[in-house]
């Protein structure tokens, strides 16, 4: 950018020019008024004398010169003041420009002081919030790809190892090995499908196949389907479905995935002999579904992040006792696309409750 196009110079020059015109105009007007008043005074008190003698001329010249010196002083003072004023306004803008360049180069850790309460201060606060959001999004993006790599690496390693052993003749292609490889392929397929749905959901382009649904019947069918999981873990699943629930228009496959994921999580984090309860009822103009367990609950520091993709409160969780880390993120997106809300809360007596609201 050309330095003569700088806002600072434009602002300082404009302010100085306005001040210069004002001061010069005032000096000319004051000089004219003073000279006419002095002439009138002389004519009134010395009507017989000449209009002006040498002393009077020197007096007027001295006054005019003093006014011009005073004017020049204020003009110089105005030049300095206008420069300082323009600098104080444009300095935060220059800092914003430099910080924006850093963000453009991928350095999102940019926070600028925003002590002023004017428009520039508000702009700085908005910029700081934007930089913080970009930094958080960049961190989430890196964790997202790291999570994808982690989830893909294990099944691919298993498949690669089995195929190499079979192809080299070390391991015969027994049905158990083929079944294990099939499970890993299915796991990869589910993960890829979930990742695709998650990406589409984040940009609001996930297509829903809505149809009129008896939500109570859907919940009962899904509870029967998942009952063996709870029986195997020595747990109890209680279904409390209110009568005469309204018909709602939802994507049945997505809702089964949401409820199934929440029930599986409740079973996973509850010990043997525990109880998982699913309650669904109508509240005002919404369907309210609650899934709660009596497990250890969610640590307070993890609660704000549980719906983020690949966030894992238990850093040591493995594939046996943990999922891919995107189930709750998908659940949140599915519910929000349906126009509903989902939240989690710890219970006072232990355990956690997920509450889903869907408009009827």
C-alpha positions in Angstrom: 0.0 0.0 0.0 1.3 3.5 -0.9 2.1 5.4 2.3 0.1 8.4 0.9 -3.0 6.2 0.9 -2.6 5.5 4.6 -5.7 6.2 6.7 -3.4 7.8 9.3 -2.1 10.4 6.9 -5.5 11.0 5.4 -7.0 11.5 8.9 -4.2 13.7 10.1 -4.1 15.7 6.9 -7.8 16.2 6.9 -7.9 17.3 10.5 -4.9 19.6 10.1 -6.4 21.2 6.9 -9.7 21.8 8.7 -7.9 23.3 11.7 -5.7 25.5 9.4 -8.7 26.9 7.5 -10.5 27.6 10.8 -7.5 29.4 12.5 -6.7 31.5 9.4 -10.3 32.5 9.0 -10.5 33.4 12.7 -7.3 35.5 12.4 -8.5 37.4 9.3 -11.9 38.0 10.8 -10.4 39.2 14.2 -7.9 41.4 12.5 -10.6 43.1 10.4 -12.9 43.5 13.3 -10.2 44.9 15.5 -9.0 47.3 12.9 -12.5 48.7 12.2 -13.1 49.0 16.0 -9.8 50.8 16.5 -10.6 53.2 13.7 -14.0 53.9 15.2 -12.4 54.5 18.6 -10.0 57.0 17.1 -12.7 58.9 15.2 -14.8 59.1 18.3 -12.1 60.4 20.6 -9.8 62.2 18.2 -12.1 63.5 15.5 -9.8 66.5 14.7 -6.6 64.4 14.5 -5.4 62.4 11.6 -6.8 58.9 11.3 -3.7 57.2 12.4 -0.2 58.3 13.4 2.9 56.2 13.4 2.4 54.9 16.9 -1.1 53.8 16.1 0.1 52.0 13.0 2.8 50.3 15.0 0.2 49.2 17.5 -2.1 47.7 14.9 0.9 46.0 13.2 2.0 44.6 16.6 -1.5 43.2 17.3 -1.8 41.7 13.8 1.6 40.1 14.2 0.7 38.7 17.6 -2.5 37.2 16.3 -0.6 35.5 13.5 2.0 34.1 15.9 -0.8 32.8 18.2 -2.5 31.4 15.1 0.8 29.7 14.0 1.2 28.3 17.5 -2.3 26.7 17.4 -1.7 25.5 13.9 1.5 23.7 15.0 -0.3 22.4 18.1 -3.2 21.2 15.9 -0.7 19.4 13.5 0.8 17.5 16.4 -2.6 16.8 18.0 -4.1 15.6 14.7 -1.1 13.3 14.1 -1.3 11.9 17.6 -5.1 11.4 17.3 -4.8 9.7 13.9 -2.0 7.5 15.3 -4.0 6.5 18.3 -6.9 5.5 16.0 -4.8 3.7 13.3 -2.4 1.9 15.7 -4.9 -0.7 16.7 -5.8 -1.1 13.0 -2.2 -1.8 12.1 -2.0 -4.4 14.9 -5.2 -6.0 13.5 -3.6 -6.0 10.1 -0.5 -7.7 11.3 -2.5 -10.2 13.3 -4.7 -11.0 10.3 -1.5 -11.7 8.3 -0.4 -14.1 10.9 -3.7 -15.9 10.9 -3.5 -16.0 7.1 -0.2 -17.9 7.5 -1.8 -20.4 9.9 -0.8 -18.9 13.2 -4.2 -18.6 15.0 -2.9 -17.8 18.5 -3.5 -14.1 18.1 -5.0 -12.0 20.9 -4.8 -8.2 20.9 -5.4 -5.8 23.8 -8.9 -4.4 23.6 -8.9 -1.7 26.4 -10.8 0.9 24.4 -14.6 0.9 24.4 -15.1 2.6 21.0 -15.7 1.0 17.6 -12.1 0.0 17.2 -12.2 -1.7 20.6 -15.3 -3.6 19.6 -13.6 -4.7 16.3 -10.6 -5.9 18.3 -12.9 -8.0 20.6 -14.6 -9.5 17.6 -11.2 -10.3 16.1 -10.0 -11.9 19.3 -13.1 -14.1 19.4 -12.7 -15.0 15.8 -9.0 -15.9 16.3 -10.0 -18.0 19.4 -12.6 -19.8 17.4 -10.2 -20.5 14.5 -7.6 -21.8 16.9 -10.2 -24.1 18.5 -11.4 -25.2 15.2 -7.9 -25.9 14.0 -7.2 -28.0 17.1 -10.4 -29.9 16.5 -9.5 -30.4 12.9 -6.1 -31.9 13.8 -7.7 -34.1 16.5 -10.3 -35.1 14.0 -7.8 -36.3 11.5 -5.7 -37.9 14.2 -8.8 -39.7 15.4 -9.6 -40.9 11.9 -6.1 -42.2 11.4 -6.3 -44.0 14.8 -9.6 -45.6 14.0 -8.6 -46.7 10.5 -5.1 -47.9 11.4 -6.2 -50.7 13.7 -8.7 -52.6 11.5 -6.4 -52.0 8.5 -3.4 -53.5 10.4 -5.5 -56.5 11.4 -6.7 -57.1 7.8 -3.2 -56.6 6.4 -1.7 -59.0 8.9 -4.2 -61.7 8.3 -4.0 -61.4 4.5 -0.2 -61.6 4.6 -0.3 -64.7 6.8 -2.9 -66.3 4.6 -1.1 -65.4 1.3 2.2 -66.7 2.6 0.7 -69.9 3.8 1.5 -69.3 7.5 -2.2 -69.3 8.5 -4.8 -71.4 6.7 -8.0 -69.5 5.7 -10.1 -70.8 8.5 -13.7 -69.6 9.0 -12.8 -67.9 12.3 -10.1 -65.8 10.6 -12.4 -65.0 7.7 -15.2 -64.0 10.2 -12.7 -61.8 12.1 -11.7 -60.1 8.9 -15.3 -59.6 7.9 -15.9 -57.8 11.3 -13.1 -55.4 10.6 -14.4 -54.7 7.1 -17.8 -54.0 8.6 -16.2 -51.8 11.3 -14.4 -49.8 8.5 -17.6 -49.5 6.5 -19.6 -48.2 9.5 -16.8 -45.7 10.3 -16.6 -44.4 6.8 -20.4 -44.0 6.7 -20.4 -42.2 10.0 -17.6 -39.9 8.9 -19.5 -39.1 5.7 -22.7 -38.4 7.6 -20.8 -36.3 10.1 -19.2 -34.2 7.4 -22.6 -33.7 5.6 -24.3 -32.9 8.9 -21.8 -30.2 9.8 -22.4 -28.3 6.6 -26.2 -28.9 6.8 -26.3 -31.1 3.7 -27.3 -34.4 5.2 -30.5 -35.6 3.6 -33.2 -37.0 5.9 -35.8 -39.6 4.9 -38.6 -38.5 7.0 -41.8 -40.5 7.4 -44.7 -40.6 9.9 -43.4 -42.6 12.9 -44.9 -44.0 16.1 -41.9 -43.1 18.3 -43.1 -45.2 21.2 -43.3 -48.3 19.0 -39.8 -47.5 17.5 -38.4 -47.3 21.0 -40.0 -50.6 22.1 -38.7 -52.4 19.0 -35.2 -51.1 19.5 -35.3 -52.0 23.2 -36.2 -55.6 22.3 -33.4 -55.7 19.8 -30.8 -54.5 22.3 -32.0 -56.5 25.2 -29.4 -59.3 24.6 -26.6 -56.7 25.1 -27.9 -55.9 28.6 -28.5 -59.6 29.4 -25.0 -60.4 28.5 -23.7 -57.6 30.7 -25.9 -58.6 33.6 -27.8 -55.3 33.4 -31.5 -54.4 33.4 -33.1 -52.2 30.7 -36.3 -50.5 31.7 -38.6 -49.0 29.1 -41.2 -46.4 30.2 -43.2 -45.4 27.1 -46.2 -43.2 27.7 -49.5 -44.0 26.0 -51.0 -42.1 23.1 -47.8 -40.5 21.9 -48.3 -38.3 18.8 -47.0 -39.4 15.4 -43.9 -37.5 14.4 -42.1 -37.2 11.1 -38.5 -38.4 11.5 -35.8 -40.4 9.8 -36.3 -43.7 11.5 -32.8 -45.0 10.7 -31.1 -41.9 12.1 -33.2 -42.0 15.3 -32.5 -45.7 15.8 -28.8 -44.9 15.5 -29.1 -42.1 18.1 -31.1 -44.1 20.6 -29.0 -47.3 20.1 -25.8 -45.3 20.6 -27.0 -43.8 23.8 -28.2 -47.2 25.1 -24.9 -48.8 24.2 -23.0 -46.1 25.9 -25.1 -46.4 29.0 -24.5 -50.2 29.1 -20.8 -49.7 28.4 -20.2 -47.3 31.3 -22.5 -49.1 33.8 -21.3 -52.1 35.8 -23.0 -55.5 36.1 -26.3 -55.4 38.0 -26.9 -51.7 37.1 -30.1 -50.4 35.5 -30.5 -48.4 32.4 -33.8 -46.6 32.0 -35.4 -45.1 28.9 -38.4 -42.9 29.4 -40.4 -41.2 26.7 -43.4 -38.9 27.1 -45.0 -35.8 25.6 -44.2 -32.4 27.1 -46.2 -29.5 25.7 -45.6 -29.7 22.0 -42.5 -31.9 22.1 -41.5 -35.5 22.6 -39.2 -35.8 25.6 -36.9 -38.9 25.8 -34.6 -39.5 28.7 -32.0 -42.2 28.9 -30.2 -42.5 32.3 -27.9 -45.0 34.0 -26.5 -45.3 37.5 -22.8 -45.4 36.4 -20.0 -43.1 37.5 -21.3 -40.1 35.5 -19.3 -37.7 33.4 -16.4 -35.7 34.9 -17.3 -32.0 35.0 -14.3 -31.1 32.9 -15.4 -33.4 30.1 -19.1 -32.4 30.1 -18.8 -29.4 27.8 -17.0 -31.5 25.2 -18.8 -34.8 25.0 -20.6 -33.9 21.8 -17.4 -33.0 20.0 -16.1 -35.5 17.4 -13.4 -37.8 18.6 -13.4 -36.3 22.1 -12.6 -39.0 24.6 -12.8 -38.3 28.3 -11.0 -41.5 29.1 -7.7 -41.2 27.4 -6.8 -44.8 28.0 -10.0 -46.1 26.4 -9.4 -48.9 23.9 -11.4 -50.4 21.1 -12.8 -53.0 23.3 -14.5 -50.7 25.8 -14.8 -47.6 23.6 -16.3 -46.7 20.3 -15.0 -44.5 17.5 -15.5 -41.2 19.4 -18.0 -39.8 17.0 -21.3 -41.4 18.2 -22.4 -38.5 20.4 -21.3 -35.9 17.8 -23.5 -37.7 15.2 -26.3 -37.9 17.7 -26.2 -34.2 18.3 -26.2 -33.4 14.6 -29.0 -35.9 13.8 -31.2 -34.4 16.6 -30.5 -30.8 15.6 -31.2 -31.5 11.9 -34.6 -32.8 13.1 -35.1 -29.5 14.8 -34.6 -30.9 18.3 -32.1 -30.6 21.1 -30.0 -33.0 23.1 -28.2 -32.4 26.4 -26.5 -34.4 29.1 -26.5 -33.9 32.9 -25.1 -35.8 35.8 -27.5 -37.1 38.4 -27.2 -36.2 42.0 -27.2 -39.8 43.1 -24.7 -40.9 40.4 -25.0 -41.7 36.7 -25.8 -39.5 33.8 -29.0 -38.6 32.0 -29.4 -37.7 28.3 -32.5 -35.6 27.5 -33.8 -35.4 23.9 -36.6 -33.0 22.8 -38.2 -33.3 19.4 -41.0 -31.1 18.2 -44.2 -33.0 17.5 
